[in-house]
Structures are given as C-alpha cells and as structure tokens.
Amino acid sequence: MSKNAAKPAIYEVPATTDVAPEDEHFICREGMRFAGQHLIIDLWGGKNLDNLALVKQTLTEAVEAIGATLLNIDLHHFEPNGGISGVAVLAESHMSIHSWPEKGYAALDVFVCGDCQPAKAIPVLRRAFLPDNIQCTELKRGLIL
C-alpha cells in the first residue's frame, strides 16, 4: 500500500455495560460477553457454485447444522456467469453467500447469537462445494468491554 493510499477507518465507541446478566441472547465465553459470533468464510477452488437448487439446499442444511431457526431464504442467480447472491434470514441473525463460479470462489457470512454454533456450517459447505481451500475469520460482534 502506498503511503498516500486510503486506509480503512475503524472507530471504537465506548460500550455500555448495562446489559442484564440474564440476557439470554448475549454469549458469555472465556471471560467475554458479546452479542454474536460472525464467521467470514472464503471458499476457493469450489464447485457447484452456480447451482441454485444446491445453494438453497446447502444453506438450509447449514442452518440446521448450526442450530439456528430459518425464517426465509432469498437467492438471486446472475447471468451470464451463473453467480448466486443471497441470504438466509434467521431468528438468530443471518447467513449469506455471494459466488463467483468462474473463479471457483464464494464469500459467505454466518452471523448468529445465542447458543448457535456457526463453525458447524463449514463441513456442510465443504461437502456441497468441494473447495480446495477454506479460509475462515471469526469476529465477536457486540463485545462488551
């Protein structure tokens, strides 16, 4: 990055600590309290990333695997490359996909609160899309400092 290139701005706003301990939607783990877990998943060398029916089935199975409640799935199939963008709206938040089948790449988000286990989506994604490589970053959203 050149010294004149713009850097992304990250702002920290002091968190309030007035969340009730009995708030069942917040997660308490390893001495931290946070609203939810957000996985940023990159699939490389993937297959079937243009198969609308398979993407819908995979999102449905992944939602079940993580222990979330599916409210709705909305997918859009782009032409001519066949990429798919969409979201599974969950009672616990969302799961989204954006695929570039011509590159063998898909970007997915799994954001959930409560007792859901978002990492359990990864084996479901691996079976469906057969990627050569998966990169995953976990964020803790709504971290109470």
PLY file of the C-alpha trace (Angstrom):
ply
format ascii 1.0
element vertex 145
property float x
property float y
property float z
element edge 144
property int vertex1
property int vertex2
end_header
0.00 0.00 0.00
1.44 3.37 -0.96
1.78 5.99 1.75
-0.97 8.05 0.06
-3.44 5.15 -0.17
-6.56 5.47 1.95
-6.67 3.23 4.98
-9.97 1.86 6.26
-11.28 3.79 9.24
-12.05 1.83 12.37
-13.78 3.73 15.13
-14.26 2.47 18.64
-17.22 3.77 20.56
-17.17 3.01 24.29
-19.52 0.15 25.07
-22.11 0.33 27.78
-22.09 -2.41 30.34
-25.75 -2.23 31.28
-26.76 -5.48 29.55
-28.59 -7.63 32.06
-26.67 -10.79 33.05
-29.76 -12.87 32.37
-29.95 -11.61 28.76
-30.10 -14.97 27.00
-29.21 -13.53 23.60
-25.72 -12.48 24.65
-22.94 -15.04 24.79
-20.63 -15.44 27.80
-17.50 -17.36 26.91
-13.85 -17.29 28.02
-14.46 -14.26 30.22
-16.08 -12.23 27.42
-19.66 -11.09 26.79
-20.74 -10.45 23.23
-23.87 -10.27 21.09
-22.91 -12.86 18.50
-20.35 -14.77 16.51
-19.69 -13.75 12.92
-17.77 -16.10 10.63
-16.33 -14.67 7.42
-15.75 -17.66 5.15
-13.90 -17.70 1.82
-14.16 -20.85 -0.31
-11.53 -21.25 -3.03
-11.47 -23.85 -5.80
-15.16 -24.57 -5.22
-17.55 -26.47 -7.48
-21.34 -26.21 -7.95
-21.30 -22.50 -7.11
-23.78 -21.80 -9.92
-26.30 -24.48 -8.89
-29.22 -22.55 -7.41
-31.03 -25.61 -6.03
-27.84 -26.90 -4.38
-27.06 -23.50 -2.84
-30.56 -23.32 -1.35
-30.33 -26.89 -0.03
-26.85 -26.23 1.39
-27.91 -23.08 3.21
-30.91 -24.94 4.63
-28.68 -27.80 5.85
-26.08 -25.39 7.26
-28.75 -23.51 9.21
-29.93 -26.78 10.72
-26.35 -27.88 11.49
-25.57 -24.70 13.46
-28.78 -24.97 15.47
-30.44 -21.84 14.08
-34.05 -21.11 13.12
-34.63 -20.47 9.41
-37.15 -17.72 8.64
-36.59 -17.21 4.90
-34.12 -17.78 2.06
-33.84 -15.27 -0.78
-31.41 -16.07 -3.62
-30.65 -14.37 -6.93
-29.00 -16.20 -9.88
-26.94 -13.88 -12.10
-26.45 -14.38 -15.83
-24.30 -14.98 -17.80
-21.67 -16.16 -15.27
-24.16 -18.03 -13.04
-23.09 -16.40 -9.78
-25.50 -16.54 -6.88
-26.09 -13.95 -4.16
-28.47 -14.38 -1.33
-29.30 -14.59 2.30
-30.89 -16.97 4.76
-32.66 -14.82 7.33
-32.52 -16.47 10.74
-34.26 -15.79 14.02
-30.69 -15.62 15.36
-29.41 -13.30 12.54
-28.33 -14.39 9.02
-26.23 -16.50 6.67
-25.25 -15.10 3.26
-23.48 -16.22 0.09
-22.00 -14.46 -2.92
-20.46 -16.77 -5.52
-18.18 -16.28 -8.50
-18.32 -19.72 -10.17
-15.98 -18.60 -12.98
-13.33 -18.07 -10.27
-14.30 -21.07 -8.12
-14.82 -18.61 -5.27
-17.60 -17.95 -2.78
-17.80 -15.47 0.09
-20.08 -16.46 2.95
-21.09 -14.87 6.24
-22.55 -16.76 9.17
-23.67 -14.38 11.92
-25.58 -15.78 14.90
-26.37 -15.05 18.50
-27.38 -17.30 21.36
-26.42 -20.97 21.53
-25.82 -21.45 17.79
-22.53 -22.99 16.72
-21.57 -21.30 13.42
-18.45 -23.42 12.80
-20.73 -26.42 12.23
-21.69 -24.84 8.89
-18.19 -25.44 7.49
-18.44 -29.24 6.98
-21.80 -28.71 5.23
-20.24 -26.14 2.90
-17.24 -28.40 2.27
-19.45 -31.36 1.25
-21.59 -29.27 -1.10
-18.99 -27.10 -2.81
-15.87 -29.31 -2.64
-13.42 -26.40 -2.20
-9.66 -26.80 -2.41
-9.27 -24.31 0.42
-11.41 -22.64 3.09
-10.33 -19.51 4.92
-12.34 -18.52 7.97
-12.18 -15.50 10.26
-14.24 -15.28 13.45
-15.43 -11.96 14.84
-17.15 -11.40 18.16
-19.89 -8.83 17.50
-21.18 -6.54 20.22
-18.24 -7.22 22.54
-18.87 -5.65 25.92
-15.64 -4.15 27.17
0 1
1 2
2 3
3 4
4 5
5 6
6 7
7 8
8 9
9 10
10 11
11 12
12 13
13 14
14 15
15 16
16 17
17 18
18 19
19 20
20 21
21 22
22 23
23 24
24 25
25 26
26 27
27 28
28 29
29 30
30 31
31 32
32 33
33 34
34 35
35 36
36 37
37 38
38 39
39 40
40 41
41 42
42 43
43 44
44 45
45 46
46 47
47 48
48 49
49 50
50 51
51 52
52 53
53 54
54 55
55 56
56 57
57 58
58 59
59 60
60 61
61 62
62 63
63 64
64 65
65 66
66 67
67 68
68 69
69 70
70 71
71 72
72 73
73 74
74 75
75 76
76 77
77 78
78 79
79 80
80 81
81 82
82 83
83 84
84 85
85 86
86 87
87 88
88 89
89 90
90 91
91 92
92 93
93 94
94 95
95 96
96 97
97 98
98 99
99 100
100 101
101 102
102 103
103 104
104 105
105 106
106 107
107 108
108 109
109 110
110 111
111 112
112 113
113 114
114 115
115 116
116 117
117 118
118 119
119 120
120 121
121 122
122 123
123 124
124 125
125 126
126 127
127 128
128 129
129 130
130 131
131 132
132 133
133 134
134 135
135 136
136 137
137 138
138 139
139 140
140 141
141 142
142 143
143 144
